[in-house]
């Protein structure tokens, strides 16, 4: 897939205010500061489509971007940002869960994992919750350029091993670097296959 058009459509405080169309939606989520905005900008060939911030937890609403007039890329708030007030964290959790569980147009959730770290309980628990709710998802290990390939593979293998304790079959896995473009075409082709129902 080649992204020829990427257009910001709207921001929504919850899933009930999201665009009312029948187009498929691919949502991106991860812990705060995982590199989500950088990944979205890389996929869409737009440097400032999603705002990149050095301050974690900046995205607090649901952002919809229309891609090639065919599908929506959805930027969800990050989770697990400790410096946010508990009431705000609870509100974000409700917003995220409501979108994931109730948004009929959600086709696939891309869960971003920081490839620099070994498995974190907050990510593993989030994944297990997706499984319990039968939410289709894929994993993207980000920031691959920030460590050696050996260290990255060790972290990914460790994550796979941790998931195998609960999962008989692992979800699709991608490796990404917004700096080098690694993983861009694989992710876009994966989305295209699903849209064409060839996956």
C-alpha positions in Angstrom: 0.0 0.0 0.0 1.1 3.5 -0.8 -0.4 6.3 1.3 -1.3 9.1 -1.1 -3.7 11.0 1.1 -3.8 11.4 4.9 -6.3 13.9 6.3 -7.2 14.7 9.9 -10.9 14.4 10.3 -11.8 15.0 14.0 -11.0 14.6 17.6 -13.5 12.9 19.9 -13.9 12.8 23.7 -15.3 9.3 23.5 -16.3 6.6 21.0 -19.9 8.0 20.6 -18.5 11.1 19.0 -16.3 9.3 16.5 -17.1 9.6 12.7 -20.2 7.8 11.7 -19.1 5.9 8.7 -18.8 2.3 7.8 -15.1 2.5 6.9 -12.6 0.2 8.7 -10.6 1.6 11.5 -7.1 0.7 12.6 -6.3 2.0 16.0 -2.9 2.6 17.5 -2.2 2.5 21.2 0.6 2.0 23.7 2.2 3.2 26.8 3.0 6.9 27.0 6.1 7.9 25.1 6.3 4.6 23.1 6.7 6.5 19.9 3.1 6.4 18.6 3.0 9.8 17.0 6.3 9.3 15.2 5.0 6.0 13.9 1.8 7.5 12.6 3.7 10.3 10.9 6.1 7.7 9.3 3.2 5.6 8.0 1.4 8.5 6.5 4.4 10.3 5.0 3.4 13.4 7.0 5.9 14.9 9.5 3.3 16.7 11.6 0.1 14.8 11.1 0.2 13.5 14.6 1.9 15.9 17.1 5.1 14.5 18.5 5.8 15.6 22.1 8.6 15.2 24.5 6.0 15.2 27.2 4.4 11.8 27.7 0.6 11.6 27.9 -0.2 14.4 25.6 -2.9 12.6 23.6 -6.0 12.6 25.7 -8.6 12.3 23.0 -9.4 10.0 20.1 -8.0 11.3 16.8 -9.3 10.1 13.4 -7.2 10.4 10.2 -8.7 9.4 6.9 -6.2 7.4 4.7 -6.6 7.3 0.9 -10.4 7.9 1.5 -10.6 4.2 2.3 -9.9 3.6 6.0 -9.3 5.4 9.2 -6.1 5.5 11.3 -7.1 6.1 14.9 -4.7 7.6 17.4 -5.8 6.5 20.9 -4.5 8.0 24.2 -1.5 6.3 25.8 -1.9 4.4 28.9 0.1 4.1 32.1 1.4 7.6 32.5 2.0 7.8 36.2 2.2 11.6 36.4 -1.4 12.1 35.4 -4.0 12.6 38.1 -5.7 9.4 39.1 -9.1 10.8 38.1 -7.7 11.6 34.6 -6.1 8.1 34.3 -9.4 6.6 35.2 -11.2 8.7 32.6 -8.7 7.8 29.9 -9.1 4.1 30.8 -12.8 4.3 30.5 -12.5 6.2 27.1 -10.0 3.6 25.8 -11.9 0.6 26.9 -15.2 1.9 25.6 -13.7 2.5 22.2 -12.1 -0.9 22.0 -15.1 -2.8 23.2 -18.0 -0.8 21.6 -16.6 0.7 18.4 -18.0 -1.5 15.7 -15.8 -0.1 13.0 -12.6 -1.1 14.9 -11.0 -3.6 12.5 -7.7 -4.1 14.3 -5.8 -2.6 17.2 -2.1 -2.1 16.9 -0.4 -2.3 20.3 2.9 -0.5 20.4 5.6 -2.0 22.7 8.9 -0.2 23.4 11.5 -2.5 22.0 14.2 -1.2 24.3 12.7 -2.9 27.3 12.0 -6.4 28.6 8.3 -7.3 29.1 6.4 -4.9 31.3 3.5 -6.1 33.3 1.3 -3.2 32.2 1.7 -4.3 28.6 1.2 -8.0 29.3 -1.9 -7.3 31.3 -3.3 -5.0 28.5 -2.7 -7.8 26.0 -4.4 -10.4 28.2 -7.4 -8.2 28.5 -7.6 -7.9 24.7 -7.6 -11.7 24.6 -10.3 -12.0 27.1 -12.5 -9.6 25.1 -11.5 -11.2 21.8 -10.3 -8.0 20.3 -8.2 -8.5 17.2 -4.8 -7.0 17.6 -1.2 -7.0 16.4 2.1 -6.0 18.2 4.5 -3.4 17.0 7.9 -3.2 18.7 9.1 0.4 18.3 12.4 2.3 18.5 14.3 -0.6 16.9 17.1 1.8 15.9 17.8 2.6 19.6 19.5 -0.7 20.4 21.5 -3.4 18.8 19.7 -6.1 16.8 20.8 -8.7 19.3 19.4 -6.8 22.3 16.2 -6.1 20.4 15.7 -9.8 19.5 16.4 -10.7 23.1 13.6 -8.4 24.3 11.2 -9.6 21.7 11.9 -13.3 22.4 11.5 -12.6 26.1 8.1 -11.0 25.3 7.0 -13.9 23.2 8.0 -16.3 26.0 6.0 -14.3 28.5 3.0 -14.3 26.3 3.3 -18.0 25.6 2.5 -18.6 29.3 -1.1 -17.5 28.5 -1.4 -17.7 24.7 -1.5 -20.7 22.5 -1.0 -18.6 19.4 0.8 -15.3 19.3 -0.6 -12.3 17.4 1.1 -10.8 14.3 4.4 -9.0 15.3 6.1 -6.1 13.5 9.4 -4.3 14.2 9.5 -0.6 13.6 11.8 2.4 13.6 10.4 5.8 12.8 13.9 7.1 12.2 14.9 4.5 9.5 11.4 3.6 8.1 11.8 0.0 9.2 8.5 -1.8 9.3 6.6 0.8 7.4 5.7 -1.2 4.3 5.1 -4.4 6.2 2.5 -2.7 8.4 0.8 -0.9 5.5 0.7 -4.1 3.4 -0.8 -5.9 6.4 -3.6 -3.3 6.6 -4.2 -3.6 2.9 -4.5 -7.4 3.0 -7.1 -7.1 5.7 -9.0 -4.4 3.8 -9.0 -6.7 0.8 -10.0 -9.6 3.0 -7.0 -11.6 1.8 -5.6 -12.0 5.3 
